[in-house]
């Protein structure tokens, strides 16, 4: 959908499909036979902003040639895994499955039997920037408003702009594939492109093999980065990163933005001596008011030095005499 200049409402254009929001067992039961009968499904997802190793699946978009569905995993919960197991028997059209596949594997332990990745096809055809936004513009003449990509997908109800963005991302994969497939047929004898196209089936099978073999990392990278600071820093790192992922997966975007790796490692190397000192390191006033107490609890206990140079006078680290 695109905004109508006169009314501001979202109106259909020729890339949009009739869309159903699937948020009840009854709607899911109605959709499953249609997906199974389709023969091929276009699939995309939107997640919380905590990265593929930690995120929550917030929305799944499914499309056929003539219809789209927005599936709400937050509402369907335990029904998602059996639904995905049924969907896995149908080939999926995807764009950059390396990250999305890990989300499906990690959360639901489900990986489709076969995929066709339009990003891999775009790359084989020689496009140096084969992201979906770029390819949609080049091949479909469609501008995707990617500012919605990093919006808060955990909040309900979703905004009209989010619904439009999500349904279109899945719906355009099939027309994009048709155009790229025609281009591939014309390029099969090309001395460079031809061999890359010939190796695509093997590349996609290898991608699925990697996804199926995925094992979540044992530790957040921040934990490993601060090991030289000692056991206290490591324990604090585990608690801080757990808070970051928990808050981010609740839809608190500020948790992801404010508690970046640089902020975490700085606080672990130079622990704040007081809550006030901690608060001075958090520029976002709303996030500071909401989360400072929980963050301070991590530093309140075990106020020991985490580095040899503990003579700073800025009040941000412990010394041998200061205690809370």
Phi, psi and omega in degrees: 000152178232154181286135174283127185297334185268323185255339184079357179277162180275131181236154181288143164237186192285356175263355182268148179241156171304131189237135178246132176270118186258104182224014176225156177303325181294316179293323177295319179297325178290325185282324188304313179298327178292320178295317182294324182281346186291331181088328176205142182234137169270127187228134176215164180220159169234139186231169168296163191270040184248016175082157189296336182279347187225348192289165169257139174284117185262333182200141173237129180255129179233136179219147168248194181293335188229008181203153177230152178228137172251112186261128184262098179295334180293329180271330187267335170049249187294347179279347185293317183297310177297327177295317179292324177298322176291317179296329185298341180282346179259136178301141180252139167262125185224170175226108184066075183276356184299322178271314182297323180298321179295324177298313178298317181293313185293315187277318189243353184055042178231133176227134181297155179294324180209150178225160164231117187262112182291338175290318177296322176296317178300318180295319179297328178283356174100012178279120186286337179235080189272025176297160185296320179300314181295314183292324177296322178291315184291317191259335182245352183066030187245126175270118178265124179284085189289358176298337178285341184303319182262021177280176184274100182277356181275343182280145174231141001283156174290149177284159179303322182293325177292317180298317178298313180300313185293314182293324181290322181304318179283319186295329185279349183295322181292312175296326177297317179298319180300316181292316180293325179295320176298319178296320179296319178301323181284344185251007187295336179267359180294134186298333179259316184287321182306308178298325178294320177295321181296330182272357184300313180303318178295320180296320180288324175296322179294323177299314179297324179296318179295318180296316180297331182271003185298135173233126181301145178296146181288328185225152169292145179306329180298323180300315180291326182293334186254012181300328181294345180275350177110176186295323180298315179297321179296316179296319177295320179300318179297318181291318182293316180291326176297319176296317181301313182291320181296313181293318179299321180284348171277352181102010178275091183299326181299329180299321179287321183286318185279323184263055177288167182302323181294318178296315182298312182293326177295317180291328180285327176284328181230076184299137179292137181280338181219163176298322180299320178296321177298315183298329179293343180268000182247101186287334184282109186296322181293315179294322180299314180295323186281325192240354186300320183298315180294322178292320180295327179301328179295324184266342186296318184271147177065047183288072180250159177296140175246009173206158185292322183276089185246033184254019180295145180254010184272002176079008184264349179228160177287151162238188188288347184248331185283136174220157181296000000 
